[in-house]
Every structure is written in structure tokens, then in C-alpha cells.
Amino acid sequence: MELPKSNGLSAGPAQTRAPGALRRPPSSTRLGAGCDGGDRSAPRENRGVFLAKARFTTLRRSLLRWYDRNKRDLPWRRTRDPYALWIAETMLQQTQIRTVLPYYRSFLKAFPSLRALERAPLEKVLALWAGLGYYRRAENLKRAARVIARDFGGTMPRAFETLRALPGVGDYTAGALASIAFGQRYPALDGNARRVLQRLFQTRTSAELNELAKRFVPQARPGDFNQALMDLGAQICLPRDPKCNACPWRRPCAARRSGRYELRRRPPANSEAVIWPLLVILDSGKILLRRRAGGGLLAGLWEVPGGRKLPGEKARETLRRELGSMGRFFGKLRPAGEVRHSITRYRIRAPVFVSAAWRPRLNGGTGWRWVPLASLGRYPLSSLSMKAARLASRTQRAVDPV
């Protein structure tokens, strides 16, 4: 049975031809092969769709027309500065736009250029990143800035493979920079864009989707095309209850025609519940922080002392174990409440205690520091510790020295 022309697909048995008639060249290619000069050698076992050149072009044009009318007004879309786009795309990894917006503005205000970022102390970079999560991204930005300053004279490289080799830069970020900042024909597939293409073509493997995406990105306006895919996924082709009637691709969409919208997803990682007692130590308007060791989760950040409660251990016993010899300086531990936090696969419940302290003399290399409560925002403090400090300051504005 032949599908309607409007869906952009070709299917059905081969047509017979009269003896001596010329063979008609194939009007469609697998996974878009042959489009824009591509070859026609895609393997037959690929389970993609047949797309005619004209249909490929039509899909691109209809999407870009939709984007021109409906694109989101975002600050990083008002610039073609590769550095600003790099900061935005790094922040947007696994983080929602509304969360990123204030961080993007404050980060660029503090570090307006790649040179400024390269020269800044890591502690200041982490402080401005505090609360955004996934702190390794900030460390990689610093490392990559150093590489660019050293090897490329402080100018962002243009080649995809060179971008891809920078610390913390994967296929998505490299593709976004290459297409948006430099106008090069590379895909940039975030979760939204992947969902749109999977539904449109009903691809079955990541390799098939990636190959199709490479051929689908147009020579003209590749950056706008990639951002249009992202916007279509974020605004129309939603994970649940997609707004198909508002979609520019509603007619050719394979998922809409078949009624199969659900996508195969990775099974969720098993979450783990953790109890992590914390101690907020106050003295004369200051709070005592310690610095996490290098390596591992949240390396180099400052935190309120505490740790994971072991089986059979009481919360106060956990804190004494964590404090070690420093524990002799602190008075009675008073409960202040509990905060909750999630990081990677861990669901953390943190009982918070407050204590006053005799002010011990801290040597520079001890990893401990007294910090004015009013200055906490200047330190790269873990989100869990910030929650604990706020809870303690609300419940007990002042703790009498013991």
C-alpha cells in the first residue's frame, strides 16, 4: 500500500515496468543518504525511513519557519560570542534553563572573557557555580580555559574535533558551538532534540539516530536548525502529552501516524537513601567550614562538617567521628531540624545540629576556616551545607559560648 505523499515517506512494492523502459532512479534514500550530496551506501539493515531529497528540504524549511515565529528569547541567543555560548552550553548540561539564567549572567559579569576565566582562582569560579550542581563542569571550564590560552592564544578553536578534545566538551557541546557560533554543519542533540527526531523518524538505535542527524542538519542556518529542534522538543514535542496540533511536522511524523509515542528509556539507576548528620558550628557571627579533599564527589568545595552515618551508629557519634581531634573545641550539640537533598543517585536526609565553640587557632594547612555568615555566598559551598547553614541561622540566631 502506498503512503500518502504528504507524509514524506515512500513505501510499498516495487513497480513493474514495460520492456525497454528506462529504469527510474530511486526517489528516496535510507536515513537521508544522498541528501545534500551524501552517498547512497547506507546499509540495508538500518531500520530508518526513506526520505526523498525534496521531503528532507521541506522538513527543514517548515521547522525553521516555525522557529522564526516561536523561538524562545534567551540571553545566549543574542550573541555569537563563542566564549559566552560555551559557558551557556556547559551550564545547560543536565540543568534546566530557569535555573541557569541567573548563574549565566553573574558568571559572565565576573568572567567576561576567556582570559578572565583562565586567570581567576578556581575557588572563585566554584563559588559562582555553587548551587548549580555538577561542579566538575566548573573545574573543566577552568582546565579548558587554560588549554585554550596556552595552545590557541586565548581564542576559542573552530574545528569540531579540536573543540571535542577540550576538557568537559562532548559531542553535544562541540556540535552546539560549531553550529551556533561558527555556522558549521554539525548536529547538537540534547534530550529534547533526540526525542523529536526519534518520534519523527521512529529510529531504533542511537547509532541510527546520530547518522540521520548528521545528514539532516542543513548547510544554511545549522545553528538555528539545532536550536529549533531543541525548542520544538521543549515546547511542543513534550515527553508526555505532546501538542501535535501545534507541530510543524504533525503530518509527516511517524509517531503520530502510528500512535506510538513512547520512547525506550534507560532503566533508572537504583537510588540510595543516606543519612548524613551535619554540625553547624557558630561563634561570634562566624561559621566553621572545612574543605573537602581533592578527588571524588564535590572535591575542593567547602562544607559544614558531617558525614555518612554508619549502620548502628547514632547521629552524634557520626559527628564525633567526623570531627576527630577538633571535637574537643565544641560544646553541646543542639538539634536544629533536618534538611533533604539529592545528588546523583543519593537521596540524603541530614539531621542538623548546632553548637557553639571556643575559637581554636587554625593553621593555614588544616583545611578548616572561620567564615562570616554574611560572606557565605563568596565561598564554593555545597548546596547541602548551604541548606544546613540557613536552617541553623533561622532556628538559632545566636548561640551562647560554652
N, C-alpha and C positions, 0 to 999 in steps of 0.2 A: 504493500500500500504506500502510496506516495504522500509525504507530509505536505501540508500547505506551504506555499512559498514564503509566507510571512514569517515563518519561524526560523528562517536562516539555516535550516538543516536539509540534508539530502539523504534519502533512504529509499529502499525498495530494490527489486531485482533488476539486473542489467537488462537494457532494452535490446531487442533484436534489430538487425539492420539488413537492408536489402543487399544482395550480392553486388559487389563492385562499389558500394557506397563508401565514402570516406569515413574513417573512424573519427568520431568526435572526441576532442581532447577532454580529459576529465575536468569537470567544473568545480570540483571540491578537493580538498586535501586534508589529511589527517592532522589533527591538532594545529591546524592553521599553517602547516608546512607549505611553502611556496608563496605565502603572503609576503608582500614587500621584498620579493627577491629571494625568499628562503627556498631550501630544496624540498623535494617531494619524497624523501627517502625515509620518512618516519616508519618504524617497524609496525607491521600489521597487528602484532599482539597488543599494542597500546589501545586501551579501551576509551578513546576520546570521542569526539564528534567530528563530522565532516562539515567544514566551513568553507564556503566559497569566498574568493577574494572580495567580491562586492559586498557580501554579507559582513565580513570582517570590518571593512571600511565603514559600513553603515552603523555597526555597533559602536565603533569608536566615536563617530560623529554624534550619534544620539546621546552618548554618555557625556561628551564634552559640552553639548548644548545644555543638558540638564545641569551640569556643574556650573556653567556660567551664570545660570539663574539661581542656583541653590547653594553654592559653596559657603562653608562656614567662615566667618570673619575671625581669623586667628592671627595673633601678632607676628608669628614666624612666617605667615603668608604675605606679609607686607615687605619682605626683604628677600634678596637673593644673595645675601652675605653668607658664604659657606660656613663661616665660624658660628654665626647665630643659628643657622639651620642645624648644624651638628649638635649644638647644645640642646636645641628643642627635641631633635630626634632621639638623643640619648635619654633625656628626661622622660620621653613618652614611652620608652620601653617598659611594658608591664605596669603602666601608671596612667590613670585617667586624665583627660585634658583639663578638667576643672581643678584637679589637684596640681597640675603642672603650672598653670598660668601664673600664680604669684611667685613661684620659685624661678621661673624663666625670667621674669622682669628683674627680680632682685639679683639674680646671678649675673645677668648681663650688665647691670648697673655697677656691680662690684668688679667684674672682669669684662670690660667692654671689648677686649681684643684677645686674640690667641696669645700674644706676648704677655699680656697682663695675667692671663691664667697660668702660663708657663712659669712666671716669676713669683706667683703667690705661694705662700706657705700652704702645705697640704692641710694643716689644721684649719686654716681659714676657709678653704674650699669645702671641707667636710662640715664646717659649722653652717655654711649657707645651704648645704644639702640636707642638714638634719631635719628629719620628719618626712622626707621624700622616700626614704627606704632604698633598699638595694644599693648600699653605699659603695660597693665595688665599682659601680658606674662612675662615681665621682673620682675614685682613685685612678680608673682607667683614663678618664678625661685628662687628668694631670699627667699621666705617663705618656699619653698620645701627644699632648701639647709639647712635651719635652722632645719627643721624636721629631715632630714637625719643625720645631725651632732648630733642632740640630741638623736634620737631614734635608729640609726643604726651605730653609731661610725664613721660617715663620709663616709661610704661605700654604694654605690647605692644598694638598695634591689633588689632581683632577682624575687620574686614572682609577678605574674601579678596583683593579687588583691591588693597587697601592693603598687606596682607602681601606680595602678589606683587610690588609695586613696590619693596620693600626690597632693598638690595644683597645679591646672593648667594642670594636666595629665588626658586625656580622653582615650577612648578605642583605638584610633589610636596610640597615643604616647606610651601608655603602651604596645600595641602589637608590635610596632616597636622596642622598647627597649628589650622586652622579646625575640623576634625572632632574631634580628640582633646582639645584644650584648651577649645574653645568650643562643642562639640556641634552644629556646623553641618553640613549635608548636602553635603559635597564629597568626591570621591574622592581617594585618595592612592596612586598607582600606582608602587610600586618594581618592581624586576625580578621579584621573587617574585610579587607580585600580578598583574602583567601576564601572567606565564606561566600562572597559574591560570585567569584569565579567557579567555585565548586558547585554552586546551585545553577549557574547559567549553563555550564557545560557538563555537569554531573561527572566530573573527573573522579577516578577511583584511587589514585595513588598520589603521593606528594611529588614524585618524580614527574608524573604526567602533568600535574598542575604547574609545576615550575617550568617545564618545557613550553607549555601553552602560554604562560605569562610572558616568557621571553619573546615569543613571536607576536603576541597581542599588543604590546606597547608600541605606539606609533612613533614614527620618526619625528613628526611635528608635535610639539607640546607634550613630551613624555612625562615631565614633572606634573603638569596639570592632570594628565590622564591617571597617573598613580594616585594623586590626591583625590581625584573624582571617585575612584574605586573605594578608597577609604571612607569618603563621605557617604557614598551610596550604602555601604555596609553599616555605617554608624547611624544613618537617619532613616533608611528605607528597608534594606535587606537585613532586618533585625534577627537575632538568634531565635527569638520566639515572636510569633505574630508579625511576620513581615508585611509591610504595607505595599503589597503587589500592585494595587491600582495606581499608585503614585510612581511606579518604577518605569524608567525609560526602556527597560529591557523586558517588560512583562510579557510581550508576545513571543520572543524567541527563547525565553527562559525554560530550560529543560525541566527544572524542578517544578515550576508552575504547571507545565503540561502534564507531568507525571503525577503530581501531588506528593512527591517525596522530597520534603524539605529538610528532614533530619540529616545531620552530618555525623559521620563516625568520629567520635571524640576519644582522646586518650583517657583511659580509666584514671580517676582522680587518685593522687598519691594518698596513702593512708596518713591521716592526721594523727598527731600525738599530743595528748594532754600533759602539760608540765606545770608543776607548782614551783614558783621561783620567788621566795621571800626577798624583800628589799628593805634596806635600812636607810632612812633619811637622817643624816647627822647634821645638826644645826648648832651654830654658835655665833652670837652677835651679828645676826643678819647674813651669815655666810653658810654655805653648804659644802660638805666634804665630798669630793668626787675622786674616783680612781680611773686610771686609763687602762683600757683593755689591751692585752698583749697583742703583738703583731701576728698575723696569720689567723685563719679561722674566721668565724662569723663576727661581723661588726669590729674587725680589727682596727685598733687605733682610736676608737671612739671613747669618750668619757662616759662614765656611768655612776649611778648610785650603787654602792656596794650591795651585793647579794649573790645568789646562785641557786642552782637547781637543788631542790630538796630530795634527799636520798630516801629510799624505802625505809620506813620505821623511824625516820628522823623527824623531830619537831622543828617548826619554823625557826624558833630562837636558836636551836642547836645548829641549824644550817648557817645562820648569820654568824655565830661564834666561829664556826669552822672557816667561813669565808674571810672573816676579819683577821684571824690569826693573832699575831702579837699586837696588832693595832687595837684589839678589843679592850685592852686594859684602860684605854683613854675614855671610854664611853660609859654613860650612866644607864639608868633603867630604860628598857625598851618598851615603848608605849604603842599599842596598836592604833593605826590611823584609818584603816579601811583596806580596800582591795581594788586593784586595777587589773584590767584584762587587755591582752594584746595578742596579735597573731603575726608570726613571721615565718616565711617559707611554709613548712608543714606543721609547725608547732603552734598549739593553742595554749597560751600562757595565762595562768592565774597567779597574780603576785600579791600576797599579803604585805602590806606596807606598815613598817614600824618607824617611830620617830624617837630620837634620842638626843640629849644634849651631850656636850663633850668638853673635856679640858682641852685646850688648844695645844696639841703636841707640835714640836718643831719638826717640820717636814723637809727633808733634804731634797734637792732637785731631782735626784735619780730614783726616788721612791715610787713614782707613779701615782702619788696622791696630791691633791691640790684643794685648797680652800678657795671657793669662788663666791663672790657676792650674788645673792639670789637675783638681784636686778640685772646681772650680767650673764645669766644662764644662756640667753639667746646667742651669745658670741662664741659659745663652745659647741663643738660637734658632739652633741649629747644624744644617746639613743632615745627613741620615742618612748620606750617603756620607762626609762628613767625620768624623762620629762613629765610623764603622767604621774609618776610617784611623787616628784617634787611639787607639782601643782596640788595634788591631794594633800600632802603634808602641810603646805603653806595655807591651804584653806581651813584645815581642821585644827591647826595649831600655829597661830601667828608667831608665837614666841615660846621657846622652851627655856625654863629656868636652868641655869648651870647647876650641876650637881656637885 
